[in-house]
């Protein structure tokens, strides 16, 4: 499993806020995404039609998640009928073992990858390298991140925090090229390096934007064509999918292929839409000889079991909630400490990983509701964040409370003070008495006490 740094959320956030380069990237890229999305919706549909599309998409996803066992079984039967293989992995370790078994059986030496968030959860690149297999990310942003030995900064723009100078230095170091800050030149350098990998790769590993139960079809949307190369050039294709990626029927794709690109980048449609239903037939000119589809749980069952959090499984990973979130727009993706960032990351990460380690994430929100307003499948993100906060403070069916004894003491006193008018007036008089030694001219600027000192560091008490 990938490295978990969620317990460092506060320190990582402070570091990001002080990083001028990150702040510059966030401001310019986020503004582009939000403006492009708004323009595409207004031009192509109008608000009323767009809302109707969101409502229908939410209904389809909710229906599917409520009947997930049925649709998983249907995908299994149809993929096998098409000549492919289906596996169900309980966690990242089991998914990694399945991938390694396929690789060893086929004596794989080089693996090319098309952007997959599930593979980030698994930490598959490190495992492949340890076993003498070269993994190569083929999405340009992911390729840059791999050379930098970092994790993705954003769901759809993993290297948005890297400048042209940064990319040039990485290419100079790893590809031995001459320095250049010309974007076209840098793209040509990456393309030439990756073409060699495409030509010799034994296995392609991809993600899955959607999996159609009716036909057993994996759908991948990309803008660079690397997804199609990854799934068709090598003799083996392994698709990694979260178990929530299923859509019931082919006709549902038409709706989601309109919603996803407009919500993500403001495009009417992505440049490449690939549909893979199994290995190549005898009449096909290209395609893999073997097709393997691995459904990964890795904590998703924790979300499914919670009747409130289950709604988060409707997510189609467009990144719109990140682009519109005032918190993400200040701290970026690395501060969240795991694969998924932004509002949706703050919801899915604690149940999928470790609630105690990730207890700060549900509080990384102003609850302004922008994320809910732009979500293409109408996930009520603020409601889910409040649900998680309640679990952190009070405990839940799955574990104990993670609030400190001091927090419980403060809130206990607050509860008693608010019970009756008499109790409130008594508490106010007592508080006024305690404040006298530190008040200056009727005002208190700083209070060096636990829980309060963080508030008064940047504002008057």
Phi and psi in degrees as a GROMACS rama.xvg file:
@    title "Ramachandran Plot"
@    xaxis  label "Phi"
@    yaxis  label "Psi"
@TYPE xy
-65.9867  157.895  UNK-2
-62.6174  135.515  UNK-3
-105.387  119.534  UNK-4
-123.79  25.7408  UNK-5
-64.9528  -26.4538  UNK-6
-68.5962  -15.6199  UNK-7
-96.6512  16.5251  UNK-8
-53.3617  -46.7635  UNK-9
-65.0526  -45.8077  UNK-10
-68.5813  -38.6512  UNK-11
-66.6651  -35.8258  UNK-12
-65.3885  -45.0182  UNK-13
-61.3216  -39.2686  UNK-14
-64.6041  -41.0502  UNK-15
-67.3803  -38.5592  UNK-16
-63.9372  -32.0512  UNK-17
-85.8943  -8.47495  UNK-18
-87.3715  107.15  UNK-19
-63.3096  -35.5509  UNK-20
-66.1528  -42.7008  UNK-21
-64.7635  -42.1372  UNK-22
-63.3779  -38.942  UNK-23
-64.5646  -45.6789  UNK-24
-63.531  -43.7984  UNK-25
-61.5239  -45.1986  UNK-26
-62.5887  -47.4497  UNK-27
-76.779  -40.5567  UNK-28
-74.2808  -42.5339  UNK-29
-61.7781  -42.2914  UNK-30
-61.0895  -39.5025  UNK-31
-62.7384  -46.2204  UNK-32
-62.6269  -46.1774  UNK-33
-67.6594  -40.0907  UNK-34
-68.2124  -39.8186  UNK-35
-65.3185  -41.2471  UNK-36
-61.9247  -49.9794  UNK-37
-60.6458  -41.269  UNK-38
-65.4927  -41.3678  UNK-39
-66.5086  -40.0505  UNK-40
-67.479  -45.8234  UNK-41
-64.8985  -41.0593  UNK-42
-71.5149  -40.4351  UNK-43
-92.8166  -29.9217  UNK-44
-130.763  -45.9572  UNK-45
90.4252  158.405  UNK-46
-63.4964  -40.4773  UNK-47
-65.2989  -46.0977  UNK-48
-65.999  -40.8109  UNK-49
-60.7971  -42.1301  UNK-50
-63.2503  -39.0346  UNK-51
-64.5845  -38.6146  UNK-52
-64.9012  -43.4565  UNK-53
-60.815  -42.8494  UNK-54
-63.0392  -43.2758  UNK-55
-66.377  -41.4687  UNK-56
-63.3114  -41.8391  UNK-57
-61.6796  -40.1869  UNK-58
-65.3111  -40.4192  UNK-59
-64.232  -46.8012  UNK-60
-65.5698  -42.3097  UNK-61
-62.2694  -43.8247  UNK-62
-57.8653  -44.0741  UNK-63
-67.3685  -45.7698  UNK-64
-64.587  -35.1786  UNK-65
-69.0029  -20.9775  UNK-66
-122.974  37.1661  UNK-67
-61.1031  -38.9011  UNK-68
-61.5603  -40.0116  UNK-69
-64.291  -46.3401  UNK-70
-72.6811  -31.9893  UNK-71
-63.2974  -41.5863  UNK-72
-65.0812  -38.2186  UNK-73
-66.4158  -41.6905  UNK-74
-60.7464  -46.2147  UNK-75
-53.9009  -49.4889  UNK-76
-65.0515  -40.7023  UNK-77
-74.7072  -36.9291  UNK-78
-65.6679  -42.3051  UNK-79
-65.0568  -37.534  UNK-80
-63.084  -31.3134  UNK-81
-82.1414  -1.96097  UNK-82
99.3211  6.03551  UNK-83
-96.5845  -177.039  UNK-84
-125.804  142.064  UNK-85
-124.56  138.757  UNK-86
-132.341  154.864  UNK-87
-126.23  115.59  UNK-88
-106.243  128.798  UNK-89
-71.093  -33.9577  UNK-90
-148.789  -179.017  UNK-91
-62.7291  -40.0086  UNK-92
-61.3224  -44.864  UNK-93
-66.3902  -38.6523  UNK-94
-63.2014  -41.7731  UNK-95
-61.5538  -41.0355  UNK-96
-63.0063  -38.5172  UNK-97
-64.6821  -45.2422  UNK-98
-61.1595  -43.7393  UNK-99
-66.409  -36.8172  UNK-100
-61.4357  -43.9261  UNK-101
-63.6369  -42.7607  UNK-102
-65.1737  -45.6129  UNK-103
-65.6299  -41.478  UNK-104
-61.6683  -31.0164  UNK-105
-104.047  10.1393  UNK-106
51.5974  48.6659  UNK-107
-73.0965  135.732  UNK-108
-113.023  -32.8569  UNK-109
-132.987  134.364  UNK-110
-121.699  126.899  UNK-111
-102.069  144.937  UNK-112
-127.072  141.638  UNK-113
-108.855  136.432  UNK-114
-35.9336  121.87  UNK-115
-141.704  115.479  UNK-116
-67.1075  -31.7239  UNK-117
-64.2387  -38.6548  UNK-118
-66.0506  -28.4323  UNK-119
-67.7753  -40.7938  UNK-120
-57.2918  -41.2307  UNK-121
-76.2084  -24.1416  UNK-122
64.9937  37.7426  UNK-123
-66.2762  -31.3271  UNK-124
-60.8865  -45.3968  UNK-125
-62.3221  -40.3566  UNK-126
-65.5607  -42.6771  UNK-127
-61.1759  -44.4179  UNK-128
-62.5524  -40.9047  UNK-129
-63.2012  -24.106  UNK-130
-101.239  18.1422  UNK-131
76.7205  18.4675  UNK-132
-110.635  131.733  UNK-133
-87.1355  116.446  UNK-134
-94.6137  137.59  UNK-135
-131.661  118.565  UNK-136
-75.2661  133.471  UNK-137
-108.216  -15.3888  UNK-138
-67.4217  133.146  UNK-139
-57.3707  -45.7367  UNK-140
-62.282  -44.6179  UNK-141
-65.4916  -35.4057  UNK-142
-63.555  -42.2925  UNK-143
-62.3643  -44.9153  UNK-144
-63.05  -38.7877  UNK-145
-63.5597  -42.9755  UNK-146
-63.8644  -34.0749  UNK-147
-81.9562  -5.83965  UNK-148
56.3626  48.3566  UNK-149
-124.134  173.837  UNK-150
-100.796  161.095  UNK-151
-58.3968  141.533  UNK-152
-89.5291  -24.5574  UNK-153
-149.227  149.828  UNK-154
-58.7975  -42.2625  UNK-155
-109.631  -10.847  UNK-156
-132.395  74.7699  UNK-157
-63.5194  -23.697  UNK-158
-116.035  26.7783  UNK-159
-64.8143  -17.6829  UNK-160
-88.1623  -1.72861  UNK-161
-94.4483  132.405  UNK-162
-86.9539  170.202  UNK-163
-59.6066  -36.9414  UNK-164
-64.5055  -42.2906  UNK-165
-60.2786  -45.5934  UNK-166
-64.8645  -42.1659  UNK-167
-59.6685  -42.9556  UNK-168
-65.7737  -37.3456  UNK-169
-65.5142  -44.5234  UNK-170
-65.5704  -37.2893  UNK-171
-64.0083  -39.4207  UNK-172
-73.7618  -46.6592  UNK-173
-96.5678  -29.6298  UNK-174
-107.566  -1.22428  UNK-175
58.024  40.7732  UNK-176
-99.7166  164.916  UNK-177
-75.2654  148.874  UNK-178
-59.1888  140.022  UNK-179
-160.612  138.514  UNK-180
-114.402  17.2122  UNK-181
-83.8329  120.214  UNK-182
-60.5473  -43.8827  UNK-183
-61.3581  -40.5066  UNK-184
-63.9336  -42.2172  UNK-185
-63.7113  -38.1147  UNK-186
-65.5764  -39.734  UNK-187
-63.8214  -42.1742  UNK-188
-58.8177  -47.5375  UNK-189
-64.4891  -42.3176  UNK-190
-61.5705  -44.4556  UNK-191
-63.2141  -40.2946  UNK-192
-67.3419  -38.5829  UNK-193
-77.5249  -30.1853  UNK-194
-58.7715  -39.3563  UNK-195
-61.2542  -39.183  UNK-196
-69.8543  -40.226  UNK-197
-58.7894  -38.9485  UNK-198
-69.0333  -32.4005  UNK-199
-108.61  -0.726018  UNK-200
-66.6884  139.085  UNK-201
-91.8165  -27.3505  UNK-202
-139.369  142.922  UNK-203
-115.32  132.116  UNK-204
-115.504  124.913  UNK-205
-126.294  165.883  UNK-206
-89.8558  -161.183  UNK-207
-151.45  117.348  UNK-208
-71.432  -39.7065  UNK-209
-147.001  151.611  UNK-210
-127.264  118.34  UNK-211
-87.7463  117.339  UNK-212
-66.0527  -39.3912  UNK-213
-58.1182  -34.597  UNK-214
-121.479  -8.20783  UNK-215
71.105  34.4205  UNK-216
-101.083  127.443  UNK-217
-90.6973  127.758  UNK-218
-111.791  130.303  UNK-219
-127.83  130.539  UNK-220
-113.836  129.675  UNK-221
-144.016  166.362  UNK-222
-112.093  -7.99268  UNK-223
-110.999  -8.96302  UNK-224
84.169  -6.4878  UNK-225
-67.3655  -29.2588  UNK-226
-64.1179  -41.4884  UNK-227
-68.9956  -38.404  UNK-228
-65.3247  -41.7259  UNK-229
-64.1453  -34.7357  UNK-230
-91.1943  -9.48102  UNK-231
-122.359  -27.4118  UNK-232
-76.9372  -48.6133  UNK-233
-70.5746  160.809  UNK-234
-77.9541  -13.4641  UNK-235
-128.621  132.784  UNK-236
-121.459  124.379  UNK-237
-115.063  119.995  UNK-238
-103.578  128.29  UNK-239
-106.743  126.261  UNK-240
-138.344  134.995  UNK-241
-65.0838  147.457  UNK-242
-67.9028  -8.91965  UNK-243
-89.8945  0.558567  UNK-244
-78.818  1.90802  UNK-245
-78.0981  139.951  UNK-246
-117.526  144.353  UNK-247
-64.1987  -48.1417  UNK-248
-136.239  161.401  UNK-249
-59.5071  -38.0352  UNK-250
-62.7062  -23.1568  UNK-251
-69.3067  -26.0699  UNK-252
-60.9707  -36.1009  UNK-253
-56.5831  -40.6769  UNK-254
-68.6092  -49.0986  UNK-255
-71.4642  -27.8531  UNK-256
-76.718  -10.0003  UNK-257
-89.4992  -41.5781  UNK-258
-69.8733  -44.6376  UNK-259
-61.2374  -56.1039  UNK-260
-66.5993  -36.1973  UNK-261
-66.5456  -39.194  UNK-262
-70.414  -33.894  UNK-263
-81.7983  -56.433  UNK-264
-125.963  -3.36242  UNK-265
81.9139  13.4624  UNK-266
-85.0953  151.113  UNK-267
-71.4562  -36.7978  UNK-268
-159.303  149.271  UNK-269
-73.6185  161.052  UNK-270
-66.1859  -35.332  UNK-271
-129.361  128.846  UNK-272
-123.641  110.049  UNK-273
-106.266  139.804  UNK-274
-125.954  115.088  UNK-275
-120.089  122.191  UNK-276
-114.047  -1.12481  UNK-277
159.73  -169.755  UNK-278
-70.1123  165.787  UNK-279
-66.6278  147.155  UNK-280
-84.3422  167.927  UNK-281
-62.4353  -23.5643  UNK-282
-89.5633  -7.01355  UNK-283
-81.2561  142.628  UNK-284
-78.9458  -33.3578  UNK-285
-140.8  176.966  UNK-286
123.788  163.901  UNK-287
-76.8247  151.56  UNK-288
-77.7714  -28.109  UNK-289
-128.321  140.946  UNK-290
-127.736  125.87  UNK-291
-126.558  127.393  UNK-292
-113.632  120.475  UNK-293
-113.493  114.891  UNK-294
-87.6748  131.132  UNK-295
-116.531  129.706  UNK-296
-83.9379  -73.8237  UNK-297
50.9728  46.3566  UNK-298
101.909  -11.0818  UNK-299
-65.0261  -28.5436  UNK-300
-63.0923  -30.368  UNK-301
-63.3735  -37.5611  UNK-302
-70.3926  -40.4824  UNK-303
-65.3293  -36.6791  UNK-304
-69.572  -28.6438  UNK-305
-85.7139  115.692  UNK-306
-61.9184  -26.1054  UNK-307
-83.5793  -49.9983  UNK-308
-70.7984  -16.74  UNK-309
-53.6713  -30.7193  UNK-310
-59.3875  -28.6204  UNK-311
-65.1934  -20.8109  UNK-312
-71.9879  -8.33914  UNK-313
-72.9392  -15.3033  UNK-314
-55.2344  135.547  UNK-315
-108.303  13.3203  UNK-316
57.321  47.1862  UNK-317
-84.8588  -24.5286  UNK-318
85.73  3.71142  UNK-319
-62.2821  -36.8377  UNK-320
-65.9164  -33.0549  UNK-321
-66.6479  -44.9451  UNK-322
-63.8561  -27.2757  UNK-323
-104.98  -1.64551  UNK-324
-82.8386  122.175  UNK-325
-64.0752  -26.2017  UNK-326
-75.1372  -50.5515  UNK-327
-59.0544  -37.7527  UNK-328
-67.3799  -9.28578  UNK-329
-106.762  -29.3707  UNK-330
-113.942  -16.9483  UNK-331
73.1655  -172.691  UNK-332
-84.4892  -33.8079  UNK-333
-67.0298  -24.3585  UNK-334
-63.5032  -27.021  UNK-335
-73.2782  -17.6007  UNK-336
79.9625  6.26903  UNK-337
-150.894  -167.315  UNK-338
-64.1313  -43.6061  UNK-339
-102.604  131.771  UNK-340
-121.656  -178.464  UNK-341
71.0845  -168.193  UNK-342
-57.4823  -43.6399  UNK-343
-68.7769  -33.7801  UNK-344
-66.0668  -37.2527  UNK-345
-64.9186  -22.7259  UNK-346
-87.8824  -50.2974  UNK-347
-81.7427  -26.9548  UNK-348
-64.7631  -49.2827  UNK-349
-57.739  -49.4163  UNK-350
-67.916  -29.4342  UNK-351
-81.6015  -21.0551  UNK-352
-118.043  -89.2997  UNK-353
-150.433  110.329  UNK-354
-59.5649  -38.1707  UNK-355
-64.8816  -42.568  UNK-356
-71.1153  -31.6863  UNK-357
-106.864  21.8701  UNK-358
-66.1788  -19.7495  UNK-359
-78.6106  -22.2324  UNK-360
-61.7126  -43.537  UNK-361
-60.7082  -18.1876  UNK-362
-90.2633  -0.942632  UNK-363
-84.0985  55.4303  UNK-364
-158.171  143.611  UNK-365
-88.5486  -4.78302  UNK-366
59.1037  32.7638  UNK-367
-71.5305  -22.6071  UNK-368
90.0994  1.02529  UNK-369
-60.8513  -38.0511  UNK-370
-61.8066  -42.1672  UNK-371
-65.9634  -38.7721  UNK-372
-68.4656  -29.7788  UNK-373
-101.402  -8.58174  UNK-374
-62.745  124.657  UNK-375
-69.2793  -14.347  UNK-376
-117.918  19.1227  UNK-377
56.5233  39.2159  UNK-378
-70.2123  128.33  UNK-379
-82.9815  77.6284  UNK-380
-60.9002  -45.2483  UNK-381
-57.0515  -39.2958  UNK-382
-62.5927  -41.5263  UNK-383
-69.2211  -36.4204  UNK-384
-64.1427  -41.9776  UNK-385
-64.7656  -36.4542  UNK-386
-62.2753  -42.1239  UNK-387
-68.7033  -39.1576  UNK-388
-60.1998  -40.1125  UNK-389
-62.1276  -40.8315  UNK-390
-63.9272  -38.1712  UNK-391
-65.4004  -44.4641  UNK-392
-77.7235  -40.8328  UNK-393
-108.215  -9.6945  UNK-394
87.4484  166.258  UNK-395
-142.238  -176.651  UNK-396
-64.9249  -22.9705  UNK-397
-93.5786  -2.83156  UNK-398
175.121  -179.739  UNK-399
-85.1191  169.601  UNK-400
-68.8264  148.182  UNK-401
-111.433  9.15443  UNK-402
-74.5286  154.039  UNK-403
-81.292  164.946  UNK-404
-63.3607  -30.8952  UNK-405
-69.2906  -41.3098  UNK-406
-61.8805  -42.9014  UNK-407
-65.0665  -34.8469  UNK-408
-65.5135  -48.184  UNK-409
-57.7375  -49.7549  UNK-410
-69.5863  -30.7835  UNK-411
-64.4134  -43.2769  UNK-412
-65.3009  -39.9436  UNK-413
-61.4786  -43.0772  UNK-414
-60.8604  -44.5142  UNK-415
-65.6429  -38.1544  UNK-416
-67.0719  -30.1125  UNK-417
-91.6378  0.504936  UNK-418
-68.6838  -44.1951  UNK-419
-137.184  162.914  UNK-420
-61.3098  -41.7296  UNK-421
-62.5992  -43.2583  UNK-422
-64.0944  -39.103  UNK-423
-65.9359  -46.7165  UNK-424
-62.9507  -38.4174  UNK-425
-64.8304  -42.0111  UNK-426
-66.8987  -38.9832  UNK-427
-64.2285  -42.5868  UNK-428
-62.8532  -40.3717  UNK-429
-67.271  -41.5995  UNK-430
-64.952  -39.218  UNK-431
-63.576  -38.579  UNK-432
-64.3539  -42.7007  UNK-433
-67.9071  -28.9473  UNK-434
-79.9717  -17.9722  UNK-435
-54.4992  -44.6425  UNK-436
-63.07  -25.2914  UNK-437
-108.308  -3.63248  UNK-438
-80.7464  140.026  UNK-439
-128.682  112.852  UNK-440
55.7487  42.1009  UNK-441
76.9966  10.8528  UNK-442
-133.93  147.486  UNK-443
-121.08  119.013  UNK-444
-89.9212  -49.8098  UNK-445
-132.102  141.641  UNK-446
-126.985  106.764  UNK-447
-79.4042  57.5057  UNK-448
-121.973  150.066  UNK-449
-54.1308  144.446  UNK-450
74.1594  -37.3038  UNK-451
-88.8671  -31.7422  UNK-452
-61.7041  -34.984  UNK-453
-64.5387  -36.117  UNK-454
-70.1172  -45.1624  UNK-455
-80.4748  -2.80476  UNK-456
-65.526  -29.751  UNK-457
-124.266  3.43466  UNK-458
-157.097  158.738  UNK-459
-67.9407  148.729  UNK-460
